[in-house]
Amino acid sequence: MNTNMGTNTELVIRDVVHGDIRLPDRYAKLVNTTEFQRLRRIKQLATADMVFPGAVHTRFTHSLGTYAIMKKMVTHFQDQFQDLGLEIDSMEWEALLAAALLHDIGHGPFSHVFEKISPHISHEQWGTRLIEDESTEIHQSLLSFYSQPEKQKLFLEKICGFLHIQHSSPSSSPKKDSANPLTHVFTSLVSSQLDADRMDYLLRDSYYSGFNFGKVDVDKLIEGLILSVGTDKQYHLCILQDYIPFVESYIISRFQMYKNIYYRPYKLFTEELLFSILKRAKYLCHEEPHQPLRRFTPEALLNLFDKSVSVANYIKLDDSVVMGALQQWRECGVDRVLSLLCDTFIERKHFLRYLDLDETHPSFSQYKNDFLNLLNTCFKGKSSSISLSDCPAILIAEKSYSLYNNSVYPINVQCYDGSIQNFSVVSSILSREAGKKHYTSIIYIDFSIMQAAYNLSKKERENLEQTISKLNATYEKRNHIEIEQKYGVKSEDSLIHLVDMLSKSPYGLLFNNYKLESSSVREQEDHYFDYQLDTGELLLQNNKITIRTRHYFKDDSYKLTIKLKANNADAGSGQSNRFEFEYPCTNFDLDTENKAHIQQIFNNHIPEFLQQHSHLLDLLEPIVSIKNDRTRFSVFDKNSSSGFHCEISCDNLVYKDLRDEHATEQKDWQVEVELKGDYRYRVSLDQFCHHLKANAKKHNIVLIEEETAKYQKAMQKLRD
């Protein structure tokens, strides 16, 4: 089919991803316009080159790549439509190619970061403005595609329609046009979950970032695309069932790109930092007396801050303009906080990454509330009220992403039986993950900027750091993971024999590969709390939750401990994983302060459980007491460069049911080997436990692997 692409002259551009990209003369003229050339000065991944130095590719090359893929799609469907006897006006194909080439023409400096500073208009809307404005070279070049005014108008409308679909509210599928039943098919090629834009940026972004995640087979994806008629008698863009593996690979690649590149923690930090800089500069240009910062701010940026930017001013904005402004703001001395922020960005310095709650978005919402209350308490008298979004020393990154979205422009599959199904139904991989959201929620803090912004003394700053650290300790589960291996011992004599064996290790060497550095004896008593259901079962025990208070006899101190179940998938053989949170307390009782700690931990980590048992804290009672004469040994790898460290606890235990003062006490003997330090040494812990068990056997000491927690074992013994 003739697409009326003009004369035989063409521009050939050598691209690192697609090889030679050939543009007929009329498309070459679009590339050579001022508006399109501006894209050379806007990086595709904004600040990603601060993490991946090679990621300096631009919106210019990505736009060319999107055009190249769209050209392959057009060729594929031209042949297919011809076979189906469908007559498609050449203007449709030309508008598709133009839309692919110009889809990012409206991007501002640092891409999506810049949109946040002027949320009243998106880059898609700027794109349509640049195309429709008669003063732009883009507009004049597009008019040259046709000579008749009515065709020129229609051509521009089609292109803007394709571009605007990216910004419109998503529905289950693109809107159908009664005048042209194939319009929604064309829009899917421009913007959907399987479009030319996504295919190019996966290939290009992964190449320049140095990863292989995005190496998808574009040719096979296009080859598998087909036009199909559904039971609704409408045309649908589908993928043939035989090509499902290629689409699965594409979708997983995109997921990994988001997880490892687009939402990389430091990349998110630099984007939030840049936004904070622009936001503060905008505030200073408007709110400060006499607005002295305006003298050091480029006119194009000032117009944007004033919401009066014209098309002519907008096309002057690129990455270099913003970087120049940051240099000026750093040196001008107008605002100390702005200067520190700019210096942090330019010199690639760091805020403290204070909290990282991947996959725990509900907890992050609660954390922000607690954090805000903490700040307002600490700054009482210094500031009337603090907002997290307006505090220049605090940057918050919250992102969500999913493997596949079932509802927004779903990918259709034409099955072997001729039916059309949602991809998530047909794909065995996506059926379990479709629609599931993954979250990255991070907070960054810089106390030097905090000190400058709120005029804090050195002491006030230190107190603030300590207070925030204590708050974070109740949220950051990975800092509290308990990984241990438990063993039962048959008799007290065997336990004493084991302690003797460990204590008399020659020169502190243990099994030739490990060394003992210290040992201690400690007497302690634990009280475990629970709620007994009408069935006689214990609620917390059934849900693998532990609440206990511990008394250390030596210094007469007490500690509250809360343990929650954790996923054991990564544990070694026989290892148990639990999240453990500890707080000092004054006695065995669950007083008001202890209950507040329990409430906070439950709210942060198991809110559903607390909602189901809203009055639980008032119903908890002491169930069992465990007295323990404990002998502990610290063990390290003989190789001092290794970070492996564990602790062996030899426990002489006495269990007593606190609900029955006449209950008979039960004795027990147990050995715990707990990993200390980095959780990555789980395998090393497994290896050490193997050595411990084997060497104990040589001394006729039998260690019996157990997975039951002390509390559960105590209840079993007392029942027996």
N, C-alpha and C positions, 0 to 999 in steps of 0.2 A: 504494500500500500504506500502510495506517495504521501510523504509528510510535509512536502513543500518547504524544505529546509533551506532554500535559497541557493546561492551560487556554489560552485565547487571549491571556492577558496575556504580554507579552514585554518584554525590555530591549533597547533599540536603542543600540548604541555606534558612534560615527562613527570609523572607522579610516582613517589616511592611505593605507594600501595597498589595502584591500578595500572601502572605502566603508562603508556601513551594515552592521554585523554584528548580526543579530537572534538573541537568545537567549530561548527560551521560559522561563517562570517558574522551572521546576525547575533549569535550567542557570544562570539568573541568580542563584539562591540559592547555587550553587557559587562563582560569581565573587565574591559578597559575603562569603564566609567569611574569617576571619582568615588562614588558611593561604594562600589564593589572593591576597589583597590584599598579602601580604608580597612577592609577585613584583614589585610596583611598585617595590620598593626594591632590586632586583637587576638590574643591567644585563645585557642579552643578550650583549654582546661583552666583558664583563669590563673590561679596561683599554684597549680599542680607542679610546676617546674621547681618550686621550692622544696618539694619532696622527691620528685623524679626529674632530675636535671635535663633529661632529654625531651620532656614534654613541653616543648616550646612551639609546637605546630599551631597553626592559626585557623581562624574561621574561614580564611580564604581557601586554604587547601582542602578543608572539610567540605566546603560548598562545591568545589570542583569534583570531589570524590562522590558526593551525593548525586550530582549531575551524571557522572559516569555510570553509577548503578541504575539510576532512573532510565538512562538510555538503553541499558540492557533489558530492563523491564518493558520499556516501550516496544523494543524489537520483538521480545517474547510474545507480548499480547497482540501486536499487529498481526503476526502470523496466525495466532490462535483465533482472533476475531475474524480474520479472513476465512479461515476454515469453517467457522460457525455461520458465515454469511452476514455478519454484523457490519454495517457501514458506519464508521466513526469519522466525524469531521476532523480534518488535519489540525484544526485549531485546538482540539482537545489535547492531542499529543504535544503540540508546541507549548501549550500552557502548562502541561505537566512538567516538561523539561525546564521551562523558565522558572516555575515554582520551586523545583528541586535546586536549581542554581542559586535562586535568590532567597531561599527559605530562612537564611540567617542574616540577611542584609540589614535588619534593624537592631542587631545586637550592639550594646554599648560596651565601654571598656570593662575588661575582666568579666565579660559575659554576664551570667546570671547574678553575680554579686551586685552589679551596678543597678539591676532592676529594683532591688530592695530599697534603694535610696530615693527612687521616684516610682512608688507602687501604683500611681494613678494611670500608668501606661506601660504596656508590656513590649517586649522586643518584636512580637508579631504585629502589634499595632503600629509600632514605628516602621516596620517593614512595609506595611500597606501605605503609610503616609509618604514614605520615600518613593514608592511606585506611583502613587496618584498625584504627587506634587509636580506641577508642570515645570517648575524651575530645575528639577533634578535631571542629570544626564541619563539616569536609569529610565525615567519616564519617557524621554525623547527617543531613547534607543528602542524601547518596547513599541512605541508608535510606529517605528520604521518596519515592523513585521508586516503591517497591512497599510494599504493606502486609503481605504474607505473609512471615514470617521466612525460609522456605526460598528464596523468590525474592530477598529482600534479600541473602542469603548468596551465591547464585549470581551475582547482578549484580556484587557486589564482586569475586568470584573472576574473572569475565570481564574486568573493568577491569584488575585487577592482573596478569592473564595477558597482556593486551596491553602493559602497561607493562614487565613483566618481560622480554618478548621483546627489548627494547632492550639488556638487560644480559646475556642468555644468550649462551653461546658460539655464534658464527655457524657455520652449515653451508651446504651448497650451496643450501638453500632452507628456509623455515620448516617446522617439524615438522607433519605431517598428523595430524589428530584423527579416529580411526575413527568416533567418535560423530557428528561433524559434519565432512563432507568439505570444507566451505568455511572452516573455521577458519583454515587457513594463508593463504587469500586475504585474509581480514580483517586478519590480523596484518601482511601485506605493505603494507596501506594505512597502518598505524601506523608500521611500521619496515621499510624496505627501501631500495634505491637510488632508488626513485621513490615517495616517500611524502609525506603532507601536511606533516609537519614540515620536510623539506628544501625543499619548494616555498615555504613561507612564509619560512623564514629567508633563502633566496636573494633573494627580492623585498625583504624588509624590511632585511636587512643592507646590501644594495647601495644602497638608497634613502638610508638614514641615514649611510652612509659617503661618499656623494657619487659613487659609481661607477655605471656602467650595466651592469656585467657580469651581474648577477643578474636582468635583466629578461626572465624566461622567460614563455611563454604558457601559463599554468596552465589556462585553459579548454580549449585545444586538447589539452594533455596528458591531461586528464580525459576529454575527448571520445574520445580514441583508446584508452582502456582498455577491455578486453573480457574476459569470462570464456570460457575455451576448454577443451576436453577433449583431452588428449594421448594418445599411443599407449599410455600406462600406465593409461588410463581414469580418470585423476584430473583434477580441475579445476585450471586454472592461470590466474593473472592475467597477461594479455598486453597488448602494445600492437600495434595494427594496423600492418601494414607501411607503409601510406600516411602514417603519422604519425612515421616515423623521423626526418625533418628536425627536428621539434619536440623529440624526445628528444635528438638530437645537440646541439642548441642548449642544452638544459638541462644536459647533462653537461659541455659545454665551459664553460658559465657557472660551474658549480660548481667546476671545476678552476681557473679564473681567480680565483674568490673566495678559494680556499685560497692560491693563489700570491701574490695582491696585497693581501689583507685579513687573513684569519685567520692566515697565517704571515708577515706583514710583520715585518721584523727588529726594529723598535723595539717593536712589540706583543709579540713573543716575549720581548724583553728585560724589559719591565715585568711580564709574567706571571711570569717566572723570578725577578725581583727581589722581587715580592710573596711568592712561595713561599719564597724565602730568608729574608725577614723573619719570616714565620709560623713557619718551621722553627726559626729562632734563638730566637724568643720562647718557643716550646714547650720548647726545650732549657733556657733560662734559668729557666723556671717550675718545672722539675723537678730540674735538676742543680746550680744555683748554691747556695752556702750560704745558708740561711734564705729562699731564693727571694724576694728583695725585689721582683722584677718582678710577682709575683702581685697586689700591692696596686694596680697600675696596669693590670690586665687585666680586662675585663668577665667577669662570672660565666659567661655562656654560652660564651665562648671558653675559659675555664679548664676547664669541663666537657668541652669537645671535646678539649682537650689531654690531659685525664685519661682520655679514652675512656669517660667515664661520662655522656655527654650524653643527656638524656631528650627525648622528643618536645616537651614544653612548653618546654624550653630551646632546642631546635633552631629552633623557629619564631620565636625572638627574634633569630636571626642574620640579618643582611642587610649590604649594602655599607656602610651608615652606621655600623654597629657596628664593623666592621673599620677604617674610616677614623678613627673616634674613638680606637680603640686605638693606631693608628699615631701620631696626634698626641700621645697620652700617652707612648708609648715614646720618641718623639723628644725630649721635654722633660724626662722624669723623671730622666735622668742615671744610671740604673742600669748601663747598658752602652754604652760608646763606639761599638762596632761597630754595635749595633742602632740607635743614634741616627743614625749616618751613613747606614745603609741606609734608614731611614724618611725622612730628609731628602731623600735622592736620589729616592725615590718621590714624596713630596708635592710637591716643587719641580720635578719633571720634569727632573732632572739626568741625566747620561749616564755610563755606564761607557765605557771604550774598547772599540770593536768590533774585536777583535784579529784574528779570522780568520773568514772566511766561505767555506765550501767547498760551495756549491750543487752538487748533482749528483755529489759525490765522497765519498759516505758511507764507503766502505772506507778512504779516506785519513784521514778524521776519527777513526776508531777508532785508527789508528796514531798520529795526532797526539796524542790524549789520553794515550796511554801515554808518548810522548816528553815531553809537557808535565809529566806527573806525576813522571817520573824527574828532570826538570830542577828542579822545585820541591823535591823531597826532597833533592837535592844542594845547592841554594842554602840551604835551611833546616836543614841538618845541624847539630845542636847546639841549635837553637832549638825544634824540635818533633820528637817521636818519629817521627811519620809523618803525612803529609798525604793526605787524600782529596779529590778534586776536588768530589765531591758535598757535602762538609761544609765546604768553604772558602767563607766568606761573601763574599770579594772576587772570586770566580770564578763566573760564571753560564754555564751551557751549555744551548743550545737545540738539540734534535735532533728534527726532524719529517720525516715522509714522507707523501706523498700520491700518488694516481694518478688518471688520467683516468677509469678505469672498472675495477671489480674483477670479474673473470670468475667468481670462486668464491663470494663472499659475497652471497647474495640476488640472483642475476643477474636482469636485466631480460629477460623473454621476449617474443619477437615472433611474432605469428601471421602467417605468410607467405601470399602469394597462393595457393599450392598447398595450404593448410590445415595445413602442418607448423608445429611450434613450434621456434624456433631461439633460441640465445643472441644477445643484441643485438650482441655483438662480432663474431659471424660474419656477420651481415646488413649491418652498418654498414661502409661503405668507410672512414670516418674512424677508427673505433675498432679496426678489425682490425689496424692497425699499432701502436696504442698500448695496447691492453687489457692490463692486468696490469703495465705498466711503471711502476716506482716513481720518483718524483722526491724529492729530499732537500733539506732546508734544515738545514745544520749550522753553528752559529755559537757562538763563544766570546766572552764579554765579561769585561773585567778592570777593576777599580778599584784603583789602586796606593795611594791614600790609605787605603782600607779595609784593603788588604793590610798597609800599614805599621802601622795601629792594631791589627790582629788578631794580628800576629806580632812587634810591638815592633821594627820595623826602623829602623836608622839611615838618615840621608839617603843616605849612600854605598851602603849595602846595597840601598836601594830603586833607586837609579840603576843599579847592577850588574844587578839583577833585570830591570829594563826592557830593558836592552841585550841580556841573554841571551835573553829571550823574543822580542825582535825578530829576533835571528839565527835562532832556531828557526822562526819564522813565515816567514822568507824562503825556506826550503826547501819550504814547502807552498803558499804563495799564488801560484798560477800566473799569475794576471792581472797581478801585479806584474813578471812576467818575460817578457812576450810581446814577441817580436821581429817587427816588421813592416817589410819592406823591399822595394825594387824593384832588381833587378840588370840591368846592361847589359854586354854584351861590346863591346870596342873592337878594331878590326882591327889596329892597330899601335902601337908605342911612341910614334911621332911624333904620332899622333892623340891619345893620352893626354896627352902633353906640351902639345899645342895646347889641349886642354880645360882643363887646369890653368891655362894662361896666360890663357885666356878668362875663367875664374872669378876669377883673382887680379886681373885688371885691370878688373873691373867698376867703372864710374865711381862714386866716392863711396860705395862699398859697396852700390850698388843693383844688383839682379839682375832683369832682365826687367820692371822698373818696379813689379812687385807684391811683390817680396821683397827682403830685404837680407841681406848677409853681415856677420857680426859678428866672426868669427875664423877663422883657418886655422892648420894645423900640419902638420909633416912628422914621420913616425914610422917607424922601421925595426923590424920584428918578424918572428918565425919561429914557425910553428905545426907541431906534430906531431899527426897524427890517428891514433887507435887503432881497431882493429876485430878481428874474428875471421874468418878465411877458412875457409869450409866445404869439405867434400870435393869439392863441385861446382866449386870455384873462386870462387864468389860470396862477397861480404862481408856478414856477418850484419847489422851495424848499418846499413850503407849501404842494404840492401834494406828495412829497417824505418824509414828516414828518421830515424835516431838518430845524433847526432854527439857524440863525446867527443874533446876536444883539449886539449893544453897549449900555452900561448903564452909566448914569451920576448920581453920588451920590452928592446931593446938599450940604450936611453938610460939607464934607471935599473937595468938588470940585474935586473928583477923577472919573476915568472912568475905565470900564472893558469890555473886549470882551468876549462873551459867544457863544460857538458852541454846539448845541444839536443834537444828532442823535437818530433815532428810535432804540428801543430795543425790544426783545421778551417779550411779556407780559404774557407768559404761567405761570410763577411762581408768578405773582402779585396777590394781594388780590382783593376782589370784588371792582371794580371801580378804583383801583390804576392804575397809569400810570408809565411806566418805560422809562427812556431815559438816554443816556450817555451824560454827561455834561462836557465840558472842558472850563476853564476860564483863561484869561490872562489880566494883567493890560495894559491899553493903555492911550493915551493922549487926545483924543477927540472922537466925534461921528463918524468921517469918517473912512472908510476902507483904511488906508494908507498901505504903502509897508510892514511894519512889521506885521500888522494885516492880510494882505493877505497871508503872509508867514506862519503864524500860521494856517490859514484855509487850505492852500494847504497841510501842513504836516498832519493835522488831516484827511483830505479826502484821502490822499495817504495811510495813515496807516490803515484806517478803512473802507472806501468805495471807493477803487481805481476804481472799474468798473464804478461807477457813474461819477467820475471825467474824466475818459476816454471818456465817452459818451458826456460829456459837457466840452470839453477841454478849452474853452474860458470863462467859467462861471465867474471866478473871476473878469474879466474886465467888465462884463455886470451887475454885482450886483448894485442895487440902493436902497436908503431908500424908504420903502413902507408905513410904518405906525409908528406913535409915540404913546407911552403909558406912560402917567404921572400917578404916583402912590404915594398916601399918605398911607404908610404901617405901621401898628401897629403889632409888632411881640411879640410872647410869646414862651418861652422855657418850654417844658413839659418833666417831667421824671416820671418813675415808682416810686410809693411810696416806694417800696422795693428797698433799695439802692444797693442791690447786683445785681439787674437786669441791663442789659446794654441798655434797651430801652430809646430812647431819640428822641423826635420829635419837630418840630417848627410849630406853628400856625401863619399864616400871614393873617391879615385882610386888604384887599386891596380896597381902594377907587380910582377908575380908571377913566381916561379920554382918549378916543381914538381919534386920528386925522390922516386923510389920508395925507401923506406928498407929494403925487403927485399932490394935488389940494389945493392951498393956500386958496381957498374960501370954502373948504369943512367944513361942520358942525361937530363940536365935538360931541362925544357920551359918555355918562357916563355909568359906570357899577360898580358892587360891587361883590367881590369874596373873598372866603376863601380858602387858601391852607394849607394842613397839610402835611409837608414833613418829611420823616424819616431821621434822622441824625445818623451817625455811621454805625454799622454793618447791612448789608442788610438782615441778617437772622431774623431780627425782623419785617418782613413784616406782619406776622400774628398779632403781637402785635399792629402794626399800624392800621390794620383793626379793631381790638377790640376797640382801643381808639377812632377811628372815629365813631364807633357805639355808644359809650357813649356820644361823643360830640354832635352828631346829636340828640340823645334822650333827652339830657339835654337842648339843645337849644330849642327843641319843647316845653318843660315845661315852657319856658319863651316866648312862642309864636313867636319864631324865626324859620323860615323854611329854612333849608339848602337843596338845590337841587343838587344832584350828577351830576357832569359834567366830561367829559373825554377830552373836547376840550382844546387845549393849548391857552394861552392868545392871541397869534398872530392870530390864526385861528378865535377865538371868536371876536377879534377886527374887522377883515375883514368882518365877518358876520354882525356885528352890523352896520358897516359903509355902507355895501351894502343895509341893510334894511332901 
